[in-house]
Amino acid sequence: MNQTFTVTGMTCGHCEAAIRRALAQLDPAAQVQIDRSQNRVDVAGSQQPREALAAAIRDEGYEVNP
């Protein structure tokens, strides 16, 4: 399943790494693509519910817009 999130607050590579790490802990099989300039996080291959993925991103301190 592919899911796209609009995430604000990402300003650097460390931000991207934090989001990747959080999502990998939740679902190691998920493939994560991040486009910081577009505030976009794409998650492919995850079997986790959308809200669980969004919560993992929020727990790192980033805003996930609907």
N, C-alpha and C positions, 0 to 999 in steps of 0.2 A: 504494500500500500504506500502511495506517495502522499506526503502532506507538506504544505507550505505554510510557514509562519512569517508574519511581519514582526520583527524584533527591533526595538529601539534601544539605544544606549551602547551599542557596539562601536568602539572607537579605535581598536587596535587588534593586532594579532593575538594578544593575550586574551582579549574578549572572545575571539573565535575559538581559541584553544579551550577556554573554560566551558563554552557551550558544547563543543565536541565531546569533551570529557564527561560532562553531565549526561549527555544523551547516550554515550557509550556505556556508562554505568547502568543506565536503565535498560538499554537494549544493545548489546555488543554487536549484533548483526546489522544494525541500522547503518545506512550510508548517508553521511551528512555533507551537504554542500552549503557554503555560506557565501553570500554576496553582501559584504558590509555596506557598500555604496548604495545598494538598493534596500537595505534593512531586511534582507530576505534570508531565511533558513529553510532549506529543503531537506526533508528526511524521507529516504526511500527504504523500503524493505522492512520497516518496523511493524511488529504486530501489536505494539502498545497503543492504547487509546490516545486520541489527540490530546485530551486534557492532561494525561500523564506526561506526555512529551512537553507540553506547554508549562506544566508545573516544574519540570526539571530545569527548564530555561529560566523561569521566574526565580527559582531557588538560587540561581547564580547572580541574581540582582538585575536582570534585564526585564524590560516591559514587553509583553507579548500582546499585540493588538489583534482584535478579532478578525 
